Amino acid sequence: VNGGSGELILKTQDVAREADEDFNGAGPSGATMRSYSGVAVKVRFAAGGEVHVMRSLSGGQKSVVALAIIFAIQKCDPAPFYLFDEVDANLDPMYRGAVAKMIEKQKMGVVDETGNQTTVQFITSSFQPELVEAADKHWLVTHSGMSRMGVGTKEEQLDIVRKNQQSATADGQASI
């Protein structure tokens, strides 16, 4: 999110400890030690905007924060592939486009310590046009008695997306 920022805060608590085998009897019994108890997230969606904690965010905003954390981790410690199942379902078109652009950028990977370029695969499922447009390969799943999967084209996938959105609108559901 342009102009946005986030902060991960390691939460700790003091825990009473007893002299036991974990510490080989070292230290006085009843002493306390600091223990990690979780992670808090604070985000700001615009420069100078209000700071929010996770519990106050909408579903779409939580999705954006989760994806930002995944992309940040990928920059530091990339995995060979990522499997995203409808991660764009709660996002508005602007954020879906931003996620598609980020995937296009991130799939190029990083240059490792030896100077080699590593690439990353993103396997995504989506009923939204932004991720379909950004995909390099399209797999279509059809259902007629049993599910079948085969290679398709971008146009075939976009046709499925349009039909799904028309069906949702006809059923009185709001398009996502």
LINUR-V672164 format. One line per field, one symbol per residue. ss: DSSP state (H for helix, E for strand, L for the rest). psi: psi as a letter, one per 20 degrees, with the letter a starting at -180 (. if undefined). A space follows every 50 residues. Layout:
ss=???
psi=???
This chain:
ss=LLLLEEEEEEEEEEEELLLLHHHLLLLLLLLEEEEEEEEEEEEELLLLLL EEEHHHLLHHHHHHHHHHHHHHHHHHLLLLEEEEELLLLLLLHHHHHHHH HHHHHHLLLLELLLLLELLLEEEEELLLHHHHHHLLLEEEEEELLLEEEE EELHHHHHHHHHHHHHHHHHLLLLLL
psi=opirrrppopprqpppqqoahhjkjqqqqirqqpqpiapqppqpiqpjrq pqrgijqrgghhgggghggghgghhhmqrhqpooolijhjqrhghggggg hgggghiibrpaijjppqrqpooqpqkqhghghiqhqppppqongqpqpr pargggghgggggghgggghjjqqq.
